[in-house]
Amino acid sequence: MIHHANPHANVAQVLDNLDAIRVLDPHGMLDLTERFPDQCRDALQISRDFLAAQGAPARPSSIIITGLGGSAIGGDLVRALVEIGGDVPVIVNRDYRLPGFAGPNTLVIASSYSGNTEETVSAYEHARDLGCPRICITSGGELARHAARDGVPCCIVPGGRPPRASTGYLFIPTLAVVAASVDLGAQCGLNAVDASLGHLDELAAEWRRENPVSDNPAKELAVALHGRIPIFYGAQGWTSVLALRWKGQFNENAKVHAFANALPEQNHNEILGWTRASQQSSIWSVVYLRDPQETEDQPRIARRIAVLQAVIASSAEQHEVWAAGDSLMERLLGTLYYGDFVSVYAALLAGVDPTDIAGIDLLKGEMANLNGNGR
Ligand code: PA5
């Protein structure tokens, strides 16, 4: 890890005070985070039961996963996995309408944890109008009602959690449906998730609240990022999806601005933003999400990161997060999980409730007061 001395080390004590954590996290986001491996176990069972009951969907010519925010990121991860091993195009749609190519050979997976997100419900209706085969993944709400009305298969997951703390319940059924309709290869399918659960248990034990900052890499990185605006860089593929996930988790849990980008695209525009950054960047920190496989699989990306680090060196603190694990799925899920822990600890350091999403709720409430669904 490349980083400079952390001026906020004294605030770290709060993370080692279990009573303080209980007060700062009244709705239990850290608890949900610690129990993520069990959520994945449950989600695997739900996914297998769902597929056993529904049978595999017919092979589509394309797949659209439609959802927003915490209900879209699992789709992004599935898309990145399909790009590695699959032979059917997958896109993630974050809008009221589907793209123009959608039709009867397009499988549409509508993912909304609450089931009440208006853009997702609208996209589902658009898919119905276009004659697309559909599958819903939700804990209930309007989406579940629409699916029941239309006789559309609906994978119901347990409700009552924040969507972003339900990634296992959203990602794993989505992967299950896609893997049942497209050949993904062994390293990207459900069995790979199953085989990663022991690894997630080990990570949970390493990053849990009882482990002090001095012996807890998740707390340590949260302390290093305290009071700073993080910029997450991944490489095209799954690490760029995780850069977006880390950004979203810092936004929603820690209530801080954060930014994300991917190489090589970053090297063709945003790199110039660093030219005068030393005049603007006193609280920026860059976090590179890296895969040990990149030096073998993408040596030119590894070289690009080295050059970029030299460009940024005089302007911002820089950190590297190296994905750990033997398999692709272990590294992917482990890096996702690390960001969840770090962002929750960042929230506790900042003294904000990680569960609170008043701004999102306000906007959804205002939109619900309007007539129509916007399509
Ligand atoms: O994390 C969140 O709460 C949001 O990003 C939601 O996921 C987003 O607003 C969409 O809601 P839902 O996941 O219920 O469809």
Residues whose N, C-alpha, C, O or C-beta is under 5 A from the ligand:
A	BS01	PA5	L68 G69 G70 S71 S111 S112 Y113 S114 G115 T117 P163 R164
